[in-house]
Amino acid sequence: MGIKIKIDGKEITAQHGEMLLRVAKRAGIDIPALCEDDNLEPYGVCRLCLVEIIAGKRKRVTASCTYPVLEEVEVLTDSEKIRNLRRLAIELLLARCWTNKKMREIAAKYGVHDTRFPKEEEDCILCGLCERYCREVVGANALGFSSRGPERKVGTPLEKPSEACIGCGSCAWICPTQCIEYEEKDGRRRIWDKEFRMLKCKKCGKYTWTIEERDFFIKKTGLPTDKFNLCLDCRNGE
């Protein structure tokens, strides 16, 4: 049975236990988030999706991506308090990735063009999307976090080419700051310091899967090899 909630005055029906951010997205209400994807379990690290929750006389701030709707509540996504907290979160991310073009574009979208915090020259915001997508969706488990605090980073084990990496490129595709180095040229794909040979679509001739990617999904799905002879465009056009 659905639960009636209000988001910025708009009445919406949520499913019991449904995460608030996904309820809002389904209703066409924009709440920024850099570490969330519908295919992944909520993580709640970027803090851009903060909202105010009003339940009776109680009011609190929480990350909407990790807040399950369990009762009737009122939600404010654009109050003065939330705007200030969101700006603070964006400033912190911008300070970490001051020289990253994509992060500066994201910050500018929400009206943040400078930061009061010491500026660094990192590219990764440690959102974990690449590692979680590799583990939860692809199933390759080729990436992970290492170290702690300011030394924390994401990458392959021991920062060496990973035997588990299949070169699918999903990590680079989902990265919000586009910081994962990815090169594709002359039927070769290079990512995480590992080079992969690619296969051509037998219909259009476009390079599509890496050999490791094809073999991984054949083993995972049990599908015959000929199911991977075509690129997705040609397959959908059959």
N, C-alpha and C positions, 0 to 999 in steps of 0.2 A: 504494500500500500504506500502511496506517495505521501510526502511530507510537504506542507505548504510553508515556504519561506519567502522573505522579501529581500531583494538585493537592490539597493538604491531606490527603494520605493516600488519596484516592480515585483509583482507576485509570481512566483515560479514554483513548480512542483518538482521536488527532488526525490530520488529513490533512497530508501533507508540505507545509510552507510555510504552513499555516493560522496566522493570528494567534492568539496565546495567549488574549487577552481573549475572542475569539469562541468558542474552544474551551470556555472556562469558562462563558460564557453558555449555550452549547448544553447543557452538563451541569448547568445550574441552579445554578451557583456564582456568588455575587454579588461582583463586583469593581466598585467605583464608578468612573465615568468621566463627564466632562462634555463632552469634545470628540470623542466617538466615535459613529458611527452606521453601521449595517450597509450602508447605501447609499453610503458615502463611503470614500475611501482613508484609511488611518490617518494621524494627525497628531501625536499625542503631546505636546500642549502643556499640558494641565491637570495632569498628574502625579498624579492621584488613583489611577490604575490600577497603581501601582508594586507589584511582587511580588519575592520572592526566588527566584532560579533556582539550583538545585543540580545540577551536572553533574559526576559523579565527585567529585574533591576541590575542585572550583572552586565558589565561591558568589558571586553578584553580584546587585545590584538593577537592575531594568530596568522600563520601561513595558510592560505586557503588551499594549497595543494595537498596538505596533510590533515585537513580538517574534515572528518566525516560528518555528514548531516544526520543527526539522530533525533532532533527535535525541532519544533518551530522556532526560528530565530530571525532577527533582522540583521542584514549585512550592509555595511558601508564600505564601498571600495574607493571613494574619492574624498574622504573627509580631510580636513586640514592636518590632523594628526597623521593620517596615512600618507598624505602627500609628502610631509616632512620626513617620515620614516623611509619612504620609498626613495626620496632624493638622497638620503644618507646612504642607503644600500647601493645606489647607483654610483655615488661618489667614491665609495670604497672600492667597488669593482673597477671604476675608471682609473683610480689611483694605482691599482695593481697593474692594469694593462694600458697605461697612458699612451704608449706608442702603437697600440693595436688599432688599426683603422676601423675594423668592424665594431669593436667595443665603443669607440668614439661615436660611431653612427648610432648605435643603440642608445647611448647616453643622450645624444642630441635629440633623439626622438621624444624623449621625456623631459626635454628642457634643461639638461645638465651639460654644460660646455666646459666646466672647469671643476677642480676639486680642491678642498682645503687640506687634504692629506698628502703626505710625502709620496711623490710619484715614482713608480717602478717601471721596468721595461719587460714585464712578463706578457705572455700572450694567453695563457690558460687561466680561466677563472675557477678551476677546480669544481665545476658543476657536476662532473661524473657522468655526463650523458654518454660519452664515448665508451667508457668502461662498462656501464650498465647495459647499453645497447648490445655491445659485443657479448656480454654474458647472458642477459635476459632474453634477447630477441634472436640474435644469430646463434648463440650457444657455443661460440668458439673459445671464450675465456682466454683471450690473448693479451688482455690489458689488466692493469691493476694499479693501486696507489702504493707509493713508497714514502718513507720518512714521515715526519710529523711537523706541526707548526709551520714556520716560514719555509722550511725545506720540503714540505709536502709536494709531491708531483705525481702525475699519472703517466704511465708508459708501459713498455714491455718489461718483463722480468730482467733485472740486472742491466737494463737499458741496452740489451742486445737483441738482434733479430729473433723473433719468437717462432718456434716451430708450430705453435698453435694458430698463428695468424694465417688466414686464407686469402688476404688481399682483397676482401670484398669492398672496402672503402666506406662501410657504413659509419665508422667512427668519424671520418672526415666530413661525411655528408651531414651528420647531426650536430657537429661542433658549432656552437653559437658564435664563437669568435674566429672561426675558420683558421685555427692555428695549427692544425695537423698537416704536415707537409705531405703532399700527394702529387705524384707526377705520372702522366700517362702519355706514352709516345712510342710510335712504331710497334704497336702490339705488345708493349711492355708497361707494366704498372709498378711503380715504386712507392712504398709506404712503410713507415717504421724501419727504415734502413734495410728493407728486404725487397728484392725484385721478383716480379711474377710475370710469367708468360701468359698472354691472353688468347682466348679462342674467338674465332670469327663466327658470326651468325651465318648459317648456310643459306639464308634467303637474301638478306640485304648486304652482307659482307661487313657489317659493322662489328668492331671488337666488342665483346660482351663479358663473359665470365673469365676469371682466371682458372687455370687448371685445378688449383687447390680448392677454389670455391665450388666448382662443379662437382669434384669428387666428394667434398664435404657434404653437400646437400643430397647427392645420390645416396650416400651412406645414411644420412639423417632421415631422408624421406622414403627410401626404398624405390624411388622412381627410376625407370630405365634411362640409360645414357642419352637416347635420342630425344628425350624431353628437354634436354639442355642444348639442343642444336640451334635453336632460334633465340634471338633477343626478345625481350618482353614486348616491344612494339610489334614485331612480326607475329609473335605468338597470339597477342590479343587481336590481331587483324585476321587471323585464320578463319 
